């Protein structure tokens, strides 16, 4: 009964191992205990047979490193270990007679310094890209592993295989998630993922910046909200409509303008259903919340600032020249530009002269086309002549 309890405890920790960085460190003592062993090691090698990950139980970091190095050096015995079919279990005494085993580099440099002798290895994962080795060891002088011990390891093998595959999938998901999050954080638009009750499940950096100002959009006890009552009712109604495809008017989501403090342009918010049915099915029984809508938040002032920075970088314009260039795009003449910027018309002409020189065009119409089309070289050098337009 005690052996069965030990195996069950090991199984639980094996399945928990992929979930935390220290998971295998916690699982190894339990695995060793279920196999009545004093030592344990998990080793992961890549396609070039270089050890990428190694963790040991009752082994110092130096001993773990020596074990991995001995596996790399002693190709003869290690090839026998690697040749084991995936999931098969065999004590070292079945792989090589003891009188030969004690003369191997693997034993003398990797096993003997730990004080162990008999080992029980298994390869729960072996692909062209990864080789995973797990083994437990018993101190020198103890009896070899018997049929009951081998049966116990065979009981653990399917759980080891499953845990390693889960770990690989989680690592792939984490990598994709980090890539997606990094991409979203580069957007000038705010991206907010909410459930049907408007509770925030994710917000990129731009959205966090907008929400933190509490001007137009903010967060209350229920979730994302508009500071204007009318806009808030509309926002919540659009979000709620995304929970189900079937709505009263047959439509889901929509657009809403969110007013801000006087003198500032309103935020523009697009609300769209979040249709990741597979993901929702997977998490529905794990969490009371699931994503229902995605909000794309545009801040005209932020976008204008980003556009000015891009013009400044591309053409090496000064802040004053950027302001003039942006106003020229409105197409109502130099005097109107001067009036809006509060500067003299002669100053506008001087700035335009510098802008023409830096962009390589010579007329306001050509300049407007250049800026609108973004036909600029990233090094900020002279552009094509205006005749090209």
C-alpha positions, 0 to 999 in steps of 0.5 A: 500500500505504501508503494502505491501511495508513493507512486500516486504522489509521484504521478501528481507531481509529474503532471504538475511539473510542466506548470512551474519552472521548479516543477521537475525539481519537486517531482524528482524526489517523489519519483526516486522515492517511488522507486526506492532510490537515493538519487535521480536526474532528468537530462534534456539534450538537443539535436547536437547532443548538447545538454540544454537542461539538467536537474538532479535529486541528491546531487550537487550542481557540479555532480549534475554537470559531471553526469551530463559531461560523462554522457557526452564523452562516453559515447559507447555506453550512452549510445546504449542508453539512447538506443532504448525504445521510447518509454522502455525500462531497463536497469543498467545491469541489463544494458551492460555486465557489471564488470564492464560497466565499472570500467566505463567513463560514464560510471566513473565520472558521472555515477560513482562520484555521487556514491551510486551504482545501480541505475534505472534509466528511461527515455520518455521522449526521443525526437530528432530535436530532443532526447530526454533521459530520466534515471534513478540511482541506488547507493553502492552496496544496495541491491539491484532493481527488481521486477517490482521496481521496474513495474513501478517505473513502467507505471510512471512512464505514460505520465512522464511522456504526457507531462513532457508533451504538455510542457512542449505545448505550453512552451510553444503557447508561451512563445506565441503569446509573448510574440503576440503581446510584443506585437500588440504593445507596438501598436499605436491603437489600444487593444482591450479584451473583455468578457461580456460584463466588460471585465478586462482580461487583457490590455496592451501598453497603449490601452493601459496608458489611455485607461490610466489617464481616466479621461474618456475611458477608465476602469470602475468596479465592473470593468472598462467604462466611459466617463460619459454616462451616455457613451458608457451605456452605449459601450456596455451595450455593444460589449454585451451584444458580443456575447452571443451571435443572436441579438435583437437586431441581428448585429454584434459590436459597433463603434462609439465615440467617447468624449473627453475633457473640453478641447480634446478630440474624442476617443474612437472605440470599435467593439467587435466579437472575440470569436475564438471558439476553440479557446473558449471551449478549453477554458470555459470549465476552468474559469467563470470568465471568457473573452467576449469582445475586443475593443480597438481604441484610437486616440487621434491626438496620440496618432498625430503625435506618432505621425509627427515623430515619424516625419521628424525621424524620416526627414530630420525636421525640427518640431516647428517644421513638423508643425508647419508640414502637418498644417500644410496637409490641410490645404488652406494656404500659408496664411491659414497655417500661420493663423492656426500656429500663431506665427508670422506668414514669413516664418511659415515661408522660412519653415517651408523653404527648409522643409522643401530642402530636406524632402527634395520637393519644391511645391506644397502640392508635391509635399502634401502627396509625399507626406500622405503617401509616406514615400520617404526614405528611412534614412531621411535623405532627399526624395525623388524629384517632384516630377515623379509625382 
